[in-house]
Amino acid sequence: MTNPRADYSPIIDRKPLNLPDGSRIGVMVVVNVEEWDINAPMPRTVLPTPQGVSVLPDIPNYSWFDYGLRVGFWRLKEVLDRHGVKATVSLNASICNSYPRIVDECVDSGWEIMGHGFTQRAINLEKNERDVIRRTIETIKNKTGKAPRGWMGPGLAETFDTPDILAEEGVEYVCDWVNDDQPYQMKVKSGSLFSIPYTVELNDIPIYLIQHHRSPELYERTKEQFDVLYQEAKQGARILTIATHPYITGVPHRIGYFDKIFQYLRSHDGVLFMTGSEILDWYKSASA
């Protein structure tokens, strides 16, 4: 019944971790860039079909997602670039072929590309999990020149074998486990794999699509979460992750609050914006 991938470790019992330059909090901003198959049911929906039937093609929900790639992504990028924040992009690898301009812009800006499956489909539905993971890695490497060091499954989904396969295929960290405010090493059959803190609390899908909060919620919740972590970080570094999707946070009525997040974070000393790989490298060094 216990976690098969990590021993229980109360954060109050751990040796304090120190970030570089006396920083207290590492902030990772994840932009999830997905590709939805117009020939299949949508991964998620915002508008039900009349009479409650499922239809293909699902034009309103597909085009809602597609807005994010055409418009929303560029709003997010403008805000992050203006604040000098390098995002970690959770990327469906098929984007490299279908929307190469997006990948080119991320690479040119020094953003990190993290594997997120080949298309937006839970890994549990794939006929051959290893082949999908391998295809994702190879496609990103061929497009960007670098194999992704990190992985996040579509919908954070894993099978019981996923961490072992990821480690065997050379992936170094995973963001599927949202159970800590610090990184930790996972148990795998061979090689090594680390968990980097991700979030379902500062994540625009639960906040806006499931809980149906108003537009300011991501900003207000991030501010309150940051305040607590900032205080706790006196006893050791903490990681705060913000998770966004271009078709959700990248819309006009939310983008201003996304901008306010960084205005607030930058008003505090000791805040270090980091990519997933930067967090991994720091943690391995600090915990050695």
ChimeraX commands (.cxc) that place a marker at each C-alpha (Angstrom):
marker #1 position 0.00,0.00,0.00 radius 0.5
marker #1 position 2.98,2.36,0.40 radius 0.5
marker #1 position 4.59,4.35,-2.38 radius 0.5
marker #1 position 6.60,1.83,-4.43 radius 0.5
marker #1 position 8.86,4.51,-5.91 radius 0.5
marker #1 position 10.13,6.35,-2.82 radius 0.5
marker #1 position 10.59,5.78,0.89 radius 0.5
marker #1 position 8.54,7.98,3.20 radius 0.5
marker #1 position 10.55,11.06,4.16 radius 0.5
marker #1 position 9.00,13.75,6.40 radius 0.5
marker #1 position 10.31,17.11,5.23 radius 0.5
marker #1 position 10.93,18.19,8.84 radius 0.5
marker #1 position 13.52,15.39,9.25 radius 0.5
marker #1 position 15.63,16.29,6.21 radius 0.5
marker #1 position 18.93,18.05,6.07 radius 0.5
marker #1 position 18.33,21.64,4.86 radius 0.5
marker #1 position 18.99,22.24,1.17 radius 0.5
marker #1 position 20.56,25.50,0.02 radius 0.5
marker #1 position 19.95,27.12,-3.34 radius 0.5
marker #1 position 22.72,29.07,-5.11 radius 0.5
marker #1 position 23.46,32.67,-4.12 radius 0.5
marker #1 position 21.44,32.47,-0.93 radius 0.5
marker #1 position 18.14,32.05,-2.77 radius 0.5
marker #1 position 15.23,30.59,-0.84 radius 0.5
marker #1 position 12.77,29.43,-3.46 radius 0.5
marker #1 position 13.26,27.90,-6.89 radius 0.5
marker #1 position 10.38,28.66,-9.25 radius 0.5
marker #1 position 9.68,26.46,-12.26 radius 0.5
marker #1 position 7.17,27.62,-14.85 radius 0.5
marker #1 position 5.81,24.82,-17.02 radius 0.5
marker #1 position 4.04,25.56,-20.30 radius 0.5
marker #1 position 2.22,22.47,-21.55 radius 0.5
marker #1 position 2.18,22.43,-25.36 radius 0.5
marker #1 position -0.03,19.65,-26.67 radius 0.5
marker #1 position -1.41,18.32,-29.94 radius 0.5
marker #1 position -4.95,16.97,-30.02 radius 0.5
marker #1 position -6.11,14.55,-32.73 radius 0.5
marker #1 position -9.10,16.01,-34.57 radius 0.5
marker #1 position -10.08,12.47,-35.60 radius 0.5
marker #1 position -10.48,11.27,-31.99 radius 0.5
marker #1 position -12.46,12.31,-28.91 radius 0.5
marker #1 position -10.92,15.39,-27.33 radius 0.5
marker #1 position -8.66,14.95,-24.27 radius 0.5
marker #1 position -10.89,17.41,-22.43 radius 0.5
marker #1 position -13.88,19.57,-23.31 radius 0.5
marker #1 position -15.27,22.96,-22.42 radius 0.5
marker #1 position -18.56,22.79,-24.39 radius 0.5
marker #1 position -20.96,19.82,-24.37 radius 0.5
marker #1 position -22.69,18.76,-27.56 radius 0.5
marker #1 position -26.49,19.19,-27.73 radius 0.5
marker #1 position -28.43,16.09,-26.66 radius 0.5
marker #1 position -25.31,14.86,-24.83 radius 0.5
marker #1 position -23.99,12.87,-27.78 radius 0.5
marker #1 position -20.33,12.48,-28.75 radius 0.5
marker #1 position -19.51,13.76,-32.21 radius 0.5
marker #1 position -16.52,13.62,-34.56 radius 0.5
marker #1 position -15.13,15.99,-35.51 radius 0.5
marker #1 position -15.62,17.93,-32.27 radius 0.5
marker #1 position -15.10,21.37,-33.77 radius 0.5
marker #1 position -15.76,23.70,-30.80 radius 0.5
marker #1 position -13.52,21.80,-28.40 radius 0.5
marker #1 position -10.79,21.18,-30.96 radius 0.5
marker #1 position -10.72,24.82,-32.00 radius 0.5
marker #1 position -10.72,25.89,-28.32 radius 0.5
marker #1 position -7.47,23.97,-27.91 radius 0.5
marker #1 position -6.10,25.18,-31.26 radius 0.5
marker #1 position -6.52,28.78,-30.12 radius 0.5
marker #1 position -3.75,28.13,-27.65 radius 0.5
marker #1 position -1.25,27.27,-30.37 radius 0.5
marker #1 position -2.31,30.08,-32.70 radius 0.5
marker #1 position -2.65,32.84,-30.09 radius 0.5
marker #1 position -2.41,31.86,-26.43 radius 0.5
marker #1 position 1.12,30.46,-26.52 radius 0.5
marker #1 position 2.47,33.75,-27.85 radius 0.5
marker #1 position 0.82,35.71,-25.03 radius 0.5
marker #1 position 2.41,33.44,-22.44 radius 0.5
marker #1 position 5.77,33.75,-24.13 radius 0.5
marker #1 position 5.60,37.54,-24.28 radius 0.5
marker #1 position 5.00,37.71,-20.52 radius 0.5
marker #1 position 7.76,35.24,-19.67 radius 0.5
marker #1 position 10.26,36.87,-22.03 radius 0.5
marker #1 position 9.52,40.30,-20.59 radius 0.5
marker #1 position 10.21,39.03,-17.09 radius 0.5
marker #1 position 13.30,37.10,-18.18 radius 0.5
marker #1 position 11.83,33.73,-17.20 radius 0.5
marker #1 position 12.86,30.60,-19.11 radius 0.5
marker #1 position 10.04,28.08,-19.11 radius 0.5
marker #1 position 10.15,24.32,-19.08 radius 0.5
marker #1 position 7.99,23.20,-22.00 radius 0.5
marker #1 position 6.09,19.97,-21.53 radius 0.5
marker #1 position 5.90,19.03,-25.21 radius 0.5
marker #1 position 3.93,16.47,-27.16 radius 0.5
marker #1 position 6.69,15.46,-29.57 radius 0.5
marker #1 position 4.35,15.56,-32.58 radius 0.5
marker #1 position 4.40,19.36,-32.19 radius 0.5
marker #1 position 7.93,19.22,-33.65 radius 0.5
marker #1 position 6.37,18.15,-36.95 radius 0.5
marker #1 position 3.01,19.91,-36.88 radius 0.5
marker #1 position 3.89,23.26,-35.27 radius 0.5
marker #1 position 7.68,23.59,-35.69 radius 0.5
marker #1 position 7.61,27.39,-35.27 radius 0.5
marker #1 position 6.64,26.95,-31.63 radius 0.5
marker #1 position 9.54,24.59,-30.96 radius 0.5
marker #1 position 12.00,26.85,-32.80 radius 0.5
marker #1 position 10.97,29.83,-30.68 radius 0.5
marker #1 position 11.34,27.84,-27.46 radius 0.5
marker #1 position 14.83,26.65,-28.40 radius 0.5
marker #1 position 15.91,30.12,-29.54 radius 0.5
marker #1 position 14.79,31.53,-26.17 radius 0.5
marker #1 position 16.74,28.94,-24.18 radius 0.5
marker #1 position 13.62,27.24,-22.84 radius 0.5
marker #1 position 13.90,23.61,-21.81 radius 0.5
marker #1 position 11.98,20.96,-23.74 radius 0.5
marker #1 position 10.56,18.14,-21.62 radius 0.5
marker #1 position 8.94,15.02,-23.12 radius 0.5
marker #1 position 5.15,14.81,-22.74 radius 0.5
marker #1 position 4.26,11.79,-24.83 radius 0.5
marker #1 position 3.99,11.85,-28.61 radius 0.5
marker #1 position 0.44,13.21,-28.71 radius 0.5
marker #1 position -1.98,14.09,-25.92 radius 0.5
marker #1 position -3.04,10.58,-25.02 radius 0.5
marker #1 position -2.59,8.77,-21.70 radius 0.5
marker #1 position 0.35,6.37,-21.79 radius 0.5
marker #1 position -1.96,3.67,-20.41 radius 0.5
marker #1 position -3.84,3.66,-23.73 radius 0.5
marker #1 position -0.74,3.08,-25.86 radius 0.5
marker #1 position -0.18,-0.40,-27.29 radius 0.5
marker #1 position 3.58,-0.20,-26.69 radius 0.5
marker #1 position 4.63,2.20,-23.96 radius 0.5
marker #1 position 8.36,1.90,-24.60 radius 0.5
marker #1 position 7.95,2.65,-28.29 radius 0.5
marker #1 position 5.99,5.82,-27.53 radius 0.5
marker #1 position 8.60,6.99,-25.02 radius 0.5
marker #1 position 11.42,6.20,-27.40 radius 0.5
marker #1 position 9.66,7.90,-30.34 radius 0.5
marker #1 position 9.03,10.98,-28.21 radius 0.5
marker #1 position 12.69,11.22,-27.19 radius 0.5
marker #1 position 13.99,10.69,-30.73 radius 0.5
marker #1 position 11.59,13.20,-32.32 radius 0.5
marker #1 position 12.52,15.95,-29.85 radius 0.5
marker #1 position 16.22,15.17,-30.21 radius 0.5
marker #1 position 16.03,15.28,-34.02 radius 0.5
marker #1 position 14.26,18.66,-33.93 radius 0.5
marker #1 position 16.18,20.41,-31.15 radius 0.5
marker #1 position 19.53,18.64,-31.17 radius 0.5
marker #1 position 19.08,17.50,-27.56 radius 0.5
marker #1 position 17.30,14.54,-26.04 radius 0.5
marker #1 position 14.87,15.64,-23.31 radius 0.5
marker #1 position 16.19,15.11,-19.81 radius 0.5
marker #1 position 12.73,15.29,-18.26 radius 0.5
marker #1 position 9.35,13.66,-18.74 radius 0.5
marker #1 position 5.77,14.32,-17.79 radius 0.5
marker #1 position 3.07,11.94,-18.94 radius 0.5
marker #1 position -0.07,13.31,-20.61 radius 0.5
marker #1 position -2.44,13.84,-17.71 radius 0.5
marker #1 position 0.46,12.80,-15.41 radius 0.5
marker #1 position -0.52,9.23,-16.28 radius 0.5
marker #1 position 1.87,6.33,-15.73 radius 0.5
marker #1 position 1.71,2.57,-15.79 radius 0.5
marker #1 position 3.47,0.60,-13.05 radius 0.5
marker #1 position 6.39,0.23,-15.49 radius 0.5
marker #1 position 6.78,3.84,-16.65 radius 0.5
marker #1 position 9.54,5.04,-14.28 radius 0.5
marker #1 position 11.66,1.96,-15.04 radius 0.5
marker #1 position 11.28,2.43,-18.80 radius 0.5
marker #1 position 12.05,6.15,-18.57 radius 0.5
marker #1 position 15.27,5.48,-16.65 radius 0.5
marker #1 position 16.29,2.76,-19.11 radius 0.5
marker #1 position 15.72,5.14,-22.02 radius 0.5
marker #1 position 17.95,7.83,-20.49 radius 0.5
marker #1 position 15.35,10.18,-18.98 radius 0.5
marker #1 position 16.73,11.76,-15.81 radius 0.5
marker #1 position 13.70,13.28,-14.10 radius 0.5
marker #1 position 9.94,13.00,-14.07 radius 0.5
marker #1 position 7.18,15.45,-13.07 radius 0.5
marker #1 position 4.24,13.05,-12.66 radius 0.5
marker #1 position 4.48,12.79,-8.86 radius 0.5
marker #1 position 3.04,15.84,-7.11 radius 0.5
marker #1 position 3.90,14.70,-3.59 radius 0.5
marker #1 position 6.68,17.03,-2.40 radius 0.5
marker #1 position 8.05,20.57,-2.30 radius 0.5
marker #1 position 11.58,19.28,-2.94 radius 0.5
marker #1 position 13.05,16.88,-5.49 radius 0.5
marker #1 position 13.88,13.32,-4.48 radius 0.5
marker #1 position 15.42,10.21,-5.99 radius 0.5
marker #1 position 13.00,7.53,-7.14 radius 0.5
marker #1 position 13.35,3.75,-7.00 radius 0.5
marker #1 position 13.91,2.22,-10.44 radius 0.5
marker #1 position 15.14,-1.16,-11.57 radius 0.5
marker #1 position 18.24,0.21,-13.29 radius 0.5
marker #1 position 19.88,3.60,-13.78 radius 0.5
marker #1 position 18.47,6.55,-11.85 radius 0.5
marker #1 position 15.42,8.79,-11.95 radius 0.5
marker #1 position 14.48,11.84,-9.88 radius 0.5
marker #1 position 11.13,13.41,-9.13 radius 0.5
marker #1 position 10.95,17.19,-9.68 radius 0.5
marker #1 position 7.98,18.91,-7.98 radius 0.5
marker #1 position 5.04,19.53,-10.28 radius 0.5
marker #1 position 1.61,20.74,-9.21 radius 0.5
marker #1 position -2.11,20.14,-9.46 radius 0.5
marker #1 position -2.73,23.06,-7.09 radius 0.5
marker #1 position -1.16,25.88,-9.14 radius 0.5
marker #1 position -2.38,24.31,-12.37 radius 0.5
marker #1 position -4.83,26.03,-14.67 radius 0.5
marker #1 position -6.71,22.84,-15.59 radius 0.5
marker #1 position -8.05,22.05,-12.11 radius 0.5
marker #1 position -8.41,25.73,-11.21 radius 0.5
marker #1 position -10.41,26.85,-14.23 radius 0.5
marker #1 position -11.84,23.75,-15.93 radius 0.5
marker #1 position -12.74,21.63,-12.89 radius 0.5
marker #1 position -13.15,24.07,-9.99 radius 0.5
marker #1 position -14.44,26.89,-12.25 radius 0.5
marker #1 position -12.71,29.74,-10.45 radius 0.5
marker #1 position -12.67,33.30,-11.73 radius 0.5
marker #1 position -9.73,34.62,-13.76 radius 0.5
marker #1 position -7.69,36.01,-10.81 radius 0.5
marker #1 position -7.50,32.63,-9.05 radius 0.5
marker #1 position -4.15,31.41,-10.40 radius 0.5
marker #1 position -2.51,34.69,-9.37 radius 0.5
marker #1 position -4.13,34.79,-5.95 radius 0.5
marker #1 position -3.41,31.15,-5.20 radius 0.5
marker #1 position 0.21,31.43,-6.39 radius 0.5
marker #1 position 0.71,34.46,-4.17 radius 0.5
marker #1 position -0.63,32.66,-1.10 radius 0.5
marker #1 position 1.30,29.48,-1.82 radius 0.5
marker #1 position 4.49,31.46,-2.36 radius 0.5
marker #1 position 4.09,33.33,0.93 radius 0.5
marker #1 position 3.97,30.09,2.92 radius 0.5
marker #1 position 6.85,28.45,1.05 radius 0.5
marker #1 position 8.93,31.61,1.37 radius 0.5
marker #1 position 8.52,31.49,5.13 radius 0.5
marker #1 position 9.20,27.75,5.32 radius 0.5
marker #1 position 12.30,28.15,3.17 radius 0.5
marker #1 position 14.11,29.59,6.19 radius 0.5
marker #1 position 14.51,25.93,7.15 radius 0.5
marker #1 position 15.65,24.85,3.69 radius 0.5
marker #1 position 14.98,25.53,0.02 radius 0.5
marker #1 position 11.57,24.91,-1.51 radius 0.5
marker #1 position 10.40,24.54,-5.11 radius 0.5
marker #1 position 7.28,26.29,-6.40 radius 0.5
marker #1 position 5.91,25.16,-9.76 radius 0.5
marker #1 position 3.31,26.96,-11.86 radius 0.5
marker #1 position 1.59,24.91,-14.56 radius 0.5
marker #1 position -0.11,26.52,-17.54 radius 0.5
marker #1 position -1.71,25.59,-20.86 radius 0.5
marker #1 position -1.82,28.09,-23.75 radius 0.5
marker #1 position -5.54,27.59,-24.43 radius 0.5
marker #1 position -6.40,28.29,-20.77 radius 0.5
marker #1 position -4.05,30.87,-19.25 radius 0.5
marker #1 position -3.21,32.35,-22.66 radius 0.5
marker #1 position -6.66,33.91,-23.15 radius 0.5
marker #1 position -7.18,37.67,-22.84 radius 0.5
marker #1 position -9.12,37.67,-19.56 radius 0.5
marker #1 position -6.42,35.65,-17.73 radius 0.5
marker #1 position -3.11,36.81,-19.20 radius 0.5
marker #1 position -2.97,39.98,-17.11 radius 0.5
marker #1 position -3.13,37.93,-13.91 radius 0.5
marker #1 position -0.37,35.67,-15.23 radius 0.5
marker #1 position 1.76,38.79,-15.64 radius 0.5
marker #1 position 0.96,39.86,-12.07 radius 0.5
marker #1 position 2.37,36.57,-10.76 radius 0.5
marker #1 position 5.85,37.54,-11.89 radius 0.5
marker #1 position 5.52,41.11,-10.73 radius 0.5
marker #1 position 4.81,39.72,-7.25 radius 0.5
marker #1 position 7.51,37.06,-7.24 radius 0.5
marker #1 position 10.13,39.51,-8.45 radius 0.5
marker #1 position 9.28,41.88,-5.60 radius 0.5
marker #1 position 10.93,39.41,-3.19 radius 0.5
marker #1 position 14.60,38.67,-2.65 radius 0.5
marker #1 position 15.85,35.10,-2.91 radius 0.5
marker #1 position 13.62,33.93,-5.76 radius 0.5
marker #1 position 15.42,31.93,-8.41 radius 0.5
marker #1 position 13.65,31.01,-11.65 radius 0.5
marker #1 position 14.83,27.57,-12.77 radius 0.5
marker #1 position 14.13,25.01,-15.46 radius 0.5
marker #1 position 13.58,21.37,-14.63 radius 0.5
marker #1 position 17.15,20.43,-15.52 radius 0.5
marker #1 position 18.54,23.29,-13.46 radius 0.5
marker #1 position 16.56,22.05,-10.46 radius 0.5
marker #1 position 17.81,18.52,-11.05 radius 0.5
marker #1 position 21.46,19.54,-11.32 radius 0.5
marker #1 position 21.20,21.73,-8.23 radius 0.5
marker #1 position 19.52,19.01,-6.18 radius 0.5
marker #1 position 22.02,16.31,-7.12 radius 0.5
marker #1 position 24.86,18.61,-6.12 radius 0.5
marker #1 position 23.23,19.93,-2.94 radius 0.5
marker #1 position 22.21,16.50,-1.67 radius 0.5
marker #1 position 25.46,14.72,-2.49 radius 0.5
marker link #1:1,2 radius 0.2
marker link #1:2,3 radius 0.2
marker link #1:3,4 radius 0.2
marker link #1:4,5 radius 0.2
marker link #1:5,6 radius 0.2
marker link #1:6,7 radius 0.2
marker link #1:7,8 radius 0.2
marker link #1:8,9 radius 0.2
marker link #1:9,10 radius 0.2
marker link #1:10,11 radius 0.2
marker link #1:11,12 radius 0.2
marker link #1:12,13 radius 0.2
marker link #1:13,14 radius 0.2
marker link #1:14,15 radius 0.2
marker link #1:15,16 radius 0.2
marker link #1:16,17 radius 0.2
marker link #1:17,18 radius 0.2
marker link #1:18,19 radius 0.2
marker link #1:19,20 radius 0.2
marker link #1:20,21 radius 0.2
marker link #1:21,22 radius 0.2
marker link #1:22,23 radius 0.2
marker link #1:23,24 radius 0.2
marker link #1:24,25 radius 0.2
marker link #1:25,26 radius 0.2
marker link #1:26,27 radius 0.2
marker link #1:27,28 radius 0.2
marker link #1:28,29 radius 0.2
marker link #1:29,30 radius 0.2
marker link #1:30,31 radius 0.2
marker link #1:31,32 radius 0.2
marker link #1:32,33 radius 0.2
marker link #1:33,34 radius 0.2
marker link #1:34,35 radius 0.2
marker link #1:35,36 radius 0.2
marker link #1:36,37 radius 0.2
marker link #1:37,38 radius 0.2
marker link #1:38,39 radius 0.2
marker link #1:39,40 radius 0.2
marker link #1:40,41 radius 0.2
marker link #1:41,42 radius 0.2
marker link #1:42,43 radius 0.2
marker link #1:43,44 radius 0.2
marker link #1:44,45 radius 0.2
marker link #1:45,46 radius 0.2
marker link #1:46,47 radius 0.2
marker link #1:47,48 radius 0.2
marker link #1:48,49 radius 0.2
marker link #1:49,50 radius 0.2
marker link #1:50,51 radius 0.2
marker link #1:51,52 radius 0.2
marker link #1:52,53 radius 0.2
marker link #1:53,54 radius 0.2
marker link #1:54,55 radius 0.2
marker link #1:55,56 radius 0.2
marker link #1:56,57 radius 0.2
marker link #1:57,58 radius 0.2
marker link #1:58,59 radius 0.2
marker link #1:59,60 radius 0.2
marker link #1:60,61 radius 0.2
marker link #1:61,62 radius 0.2
marker link #1:62,63 radius 0.2
marker link #1:63,64 radius 0.2
marker link #1:64,65 radius 0.2
marker link #1:65,66 radius 0.2
marker link #1:66,67 radius 0.2
marker link #1:67,68 radius 0.2
marker link #1:68,69 radius 0.2
marker link #1:69,70 radius 0.2
marker link #1:70,71 radius 0.2
marker link #1:71,72 radius 0.2
marker link #1:72,73 radius 0.2
marker link #1:73,74 radius 0.2
marker link #1:74,75 radius 0.2
marker link #1:75,76 radius 0.2
marker link #1:76,77 radius 0.2
marker link #1:77,78 radius 0.2
marker link #1:78,79 radius 0.2
marker link #1:79,80 radius 0.2
marker link #1:80,81 radius 0.2
marker link #1:81,82 radius 0.2
marker link #1:82,83 radius 0.2
marker link #1:83,84 radius 0.2
marker link #1:84,85 radius 0.2
marker link #1:85,86 radius 0.2
marker link #1:86,87 radius 0.2
marker link #1:87,88 radius 0.2
marker link #1:88,89 radius 0.2
marker link #1:89,90 radius 0.2
marker link #1:90,91 radius 0.2
marker link #1:91,92 radius 0.2
marker link #1:92,93 radius 0.2
marker link #1:93,94 radius 0.2
marker link #1:94,95 radius 0.2
marker link #1:95,96 radius 0.2
marker link #1:96,97 radius 0.2
marker link #1:97,98 radius 0.2
marker link #1:98,99 radius 0.2
marker link #1:99,100 radius 0.2
marker link #1:100,101 radius 0.2
marker link #1:101,102 radius 0.2
marker link #1:102,103 radius 0.2
marker link #1:103,104 radius 0.2
marker link #1:104,105 radius 0.2
marker link #1:105,106 radius 0.2
marker link #1:106,107 radius 0.2
marker link #1:107,108 radius 0.2
marker link #1:108,109 radius 0.2
marker link #1:109,110 radius 0.2
marker link #1:110,111 radius 0.2
marker link #1:111,112 radius 0.2
marker link #1:112,113 radius 0.2
marker link #1:113,114 radius 0.2
marker link #1:114,115 radius 0.2
marker link #1:115,116 radius 0.2
marker link #1:116,117 radius 0.2
marker link #1:117,118 radius 0.2
marker link #1:118,119 radius 0.2
marker link #1:119,120 radius 0.2
marker link #1:120,121 radius 0.2
marker link #1:121,122 radius 0.2
marker link #1:122,123 radius 0.2
marker link #1:123,124 radius 0.2
marker link #1:124,125 radius 0.2
marker link #1:125,126 radius 0.2
marker link #1:126,127 radius 0.2
marker link #1:127,128 radius 0.2
marker link #1:128,129 radius 0.2
marker link #1:129,130 radius 0.2
marker link #1:130,131 radius 0.2
marker link #1:131,132 radius 0.2
marker link #1:132,133 radius 0.2
marker link #1:133,134 radius 0.2
marker link #1:134,135 radius 0.2
marker link #1:135,136 radius 0.2
marker link #1:136,137 radius 0.2
marker link #1:137,138 radius 0.2
marker link #1:138,139 radius 0.2
marker link #1:139,140 radius 0.2
marker link #1:140,141 radius 0.2
marker link #1:141,142 radius 0.2
marker link #1:142,143 radius 0.2
marker link #1:143,144 radius 0.2
marker link #1:144,145 radius 0.2
marker link #1:145,146 radius 0.2
marker link #1:146,147 radius 0.2
marker link #1:147,148 radius 0.2
marker link #1:148,149 radius 0.2
marker link #1:149,150 radius 0.2
marker link #1:150,151 radius 0.2
marker link #1:151,152 radius 0.2
marker link #1:152,153 radius 0.2
marker link #1:153,154 radius 0.2
marker link #1:154,155 radius 0.2
marker link #1:155,156 radius 0.2
marker link #1:156,157 radius 0.2
marker link #1:157,158 radius 0.2
marker link #1:158,159 radius 0.2
marker link #1:159,160 radius 0.2
marker link #1:160,161 radius 0.2
marker link #1:161,162 radius 0.2
marker link #1:162,163 radius 0.2
marker link #1:163,164 radius 0.2
marker link #1:164,165 radius 0.2
marker link #1:165,166 radius 0.2
marker link #1:166,167 radius 0.2
marker link #1:167,168 radius 0.2
marker link #1:168,169 radius 0.2
marker link #1:169,170 radius 0.2
marker link #1:170,171 radius 0.2
marker link #1:171,172 radius 0.2
marker link #1:172,173 radius 0.2
marker link #1:173,174 radius 0.2
marker link #1:174,175 radius 0.2
marker link #1:175,176 radius 0.2
marker link #1:176,177 radius 0.2
marker link #1:177,178 radius 0.2
marker link #1:178,179 radius 0.2
marker link #1:179,180 radius 0.2
marker link #1:180,181 radius 0.2
marker link #1:181,182 radius 0.2
marker link #1:182,183 radius 0.2
marker link #1:183,184 radius 0.2
marker link #1:184,185 radius 0.2
marker link #1:185,186 radius 0.2
marker link #1:186,187 radius 0.2
marker link #1:187,188 radius 0.2
marker link #1:188,189 radius 0.2
marker link #1:189,190 radius 0.2
marker link #1:190,191 radius 0.2
marker link #1:191,192 radius 0.2
marker link #1:192,193 radius 0.2
marker link #1:193,194 radius 0.2
marker link #1:194,195 radius 0.2
marker link #1:195,196 radius 0.2
marker link #1:196,197 radius 0.2
marker link #1:197,198 radius 0.2
marker link #1:198,199 radius 0.2
marker link #1:199,200 radius 0.2
marker link #1:200,201 radius 0.2
marker link #1:201,202 radius 0.2
marker link #1:202,203 radius 0.2
marker link #1:203,204 radius 0.2
marker link #1:204,205 radius 0.2
marker link #1:205,206 radius 0.2
marker link #1:206,207 radius 0.2
marker link #1:207,208 radius 0.2
marker link #1:208,209 radius 0.2
marker link #1:209,210 radius 0.2
marker link #1:210,211 radius 0.2
marker link #1:211,212 radius 0.2
marker link #1:212,213 radius 0.2
marker link #1:213,214 radius 0.2
marker link #1:214,215 radius 0.2
marker link #1:215,216 radius 0.2
marker link #1:216,217 radius 0.2
marker link #1:217,218 radius 0.2
marker link #1:218,219 radius 0.2
marker link #1:219,220 radius 0.2
marker link #1:220,221 radius 0.2
marker link #1:221,222 radius 0.2
marker link #1:222,223 radius 0.2
marker link #1:223,224 radius 0.2
marker link #1:224,225 radius 0.2
marker link #1:225,226 radius 0.2
marker link #1:226,227 radius 0.2
marker link #1:227,228 radius 0.2
marker link #1:228,229 radius 0.2
marker link #1:229,230 radius 0.2
marker link #1:230,231 radius 0.2
marker link #1:231,232 radius 0.2
marker link #1:232,233 radius 0.2
marker link #1:233,234 radius 0.2
marker link #1:234,235 radius 0.2
marker link #1:235,236 radius 0.2
marker link #1:236,237 radius 0.2
marker link #1:237,238 radius 0.2
marker link #1:238,239 radius 0.2
marker link #1:239,240 radius 0.2
marker link #1:240,241 radius 0.2
marker link #1:241,242 radius 0.2
marker link #1:242,243 radius 0.2
marker link #1:243,244 radius 0.2
marker link #1:244,245 radius 0.2
marker link #1:245,246 radius 0.2
marker link #1:246,247 radius 0.2
marker link #1:247,248 radius 0.2
marker link #1:248,249 radius 0.2
marker link #1:249,250 radius 0.2
marker link #1:250,251 radius 0.2
marker link #1:251,252 radius 0.2
marker link #1:252,253 radius 0.2
marker link #1:253,254 radius 0.2
marker link #1:254,255 radius 0.2
marker link #1:255,256 radius 0.2
marker link #1:256,257 radius 0.2
marker link #1:257,258 radius 0.2
marker link #1:258,259 radius 0.2
marker link #1:259,260 radius 0.2
marker link #1:260,261 radius 0.2
marker link #1:261,262 radius 0.2
marker link #1:262,263 radius 0.2
marker link #1:263,264 radius 0.2
marker link #1:264,265 radius 0.2
marker link #1:265,266 radius 0.2
marker link #1:266,267 radius 0.2
marker link #1:267,268 radius 0.2
marker link #1:268,269 radius 0.2
marker link #1:269,270 radius 0.2
marker link #1:270,271 radius 0.2
marker link #1:271,272 radius 0.2
marker link #1:272,273 radius 0.2
marker link #1:273,274 radius 0.2
marker link #1:274,275 radius 0.2
marker link #1:275,276 radius 0.2
marker link #1:276,277 radius 0.2
marker link #1:277,278 radius 0.2
marker link #1:278,279 radius 0.2
marker link #1:279,280 radius 0.2
marker link #1:280,281 radius 0.2
marker link #1:281,282 radius 0.2
marker link #1:282,283 radius 0.2
marker link #1:283,284 radius 0.2
marker link #1:284,285 radius 0.2
marker link #1:285,286 radius 0.2
marker link #1:286,287 radius 0.2
marker link #1:287,288 radius 0.2
view
